[in-house]
Amino acid sequence: MAVKGSYETVMVFSVKGGEEKAQELKEKFKAMIEGQAEEVSMDDWGKRKLAYPINYETEGYYVLFNYKSNTDFPAELDRVLNITEGVLRSLIVKK
């Protein structure tokens, strides 16, 4: 039996391509997390002003996920977040 851990992930998506593109990214990562984790909850914070410009953008679309998964899943999620175009920032924290 694999070891499970509780994790929290915050993602900031670019709104340069419109909020529809941010919604598509949110759904993509929601499906990925639900496929690999349990007790998934999502808190959609929506479009907010960034504290400082990232790639010349001043606004981002924020989403928070809480879930329980195997300890190797967060590393894979982080890898995919880092190579996905439209993701400005992400942070994964073990609770």
PENOR-V256040 format. One record per pair of residues at least 24 apart in sequence whose ideal C-beta (glycine too) atoms are under 8 Angstrom apart, sorted by sequence separation. I is the first residue (numbers start at 0). J is the second residue. If there is no record, write none. Layout:
((I:J) (I:J))
//
This chain:
((8:32) (40:64) (41:65) (21:46) (39:64) (40:65) (39:65) (40:66) (38:65) (39:66) (18:46) (38:66) (59:87) (37:66) (38:67) (59:88) (65:94) (6:36) (36:66) (37:67) (36:67) (37:68) (56:87) (14:46) (32:64) (36:68) (35:68) (54:87) (3:37) (28:62) (32:66) (35:69) (53:87) (25:60) (29:64) (53:88) (28:64) (32:68) (36:72) (25:62) (35:72) (11:49) (49:87) (21:60) (35:75) (13:54) (15:56) (35:76) (11:53) (14:56) (18:60) (13:56) (14:58) (32:76) (14:59) (31:76) (13:59) (14:60) (12:59) (13:60) (11:59) (12:60) (28:76) (31:79) (11:60) (12:61) (11:61) (12:62) (10:61) (28:79) (9:61) (10:62) (28:80) (9:62) (10:63) (9:63) (10:64) (8:63) (9:64) (7:63) (8:64) (27:83) (7:64) (7:65) (8:66) (6:65) (24:83) (5:65) (6:66) (5:66) (6:67) (24:85) (5:67) (6:68) (24:86) (4:67) (3:67) (4:68) (21:85) (3:68) (4:69) (8:73) (20:85) (3:69) (4:70) (2:69) (3:70) (6:73) (1:69) (2:70) (8:76) (1:70) (4:73) (16:85) (10:80) (13:85) (12:85) (13:86) (12:86) (13:87) (11:86) (12:87) (10:86) (11:87) (11:88) (10:88) (11:89) (9:88) (10:89) (9:89) (8:89) (9:90) (8:90) (8:91) (7:91) (8:92) (6:91) (7:92) (6:92) (6:93) (7:94) (5:93) (6:94) (4:93) (5:94) (4:94))
//
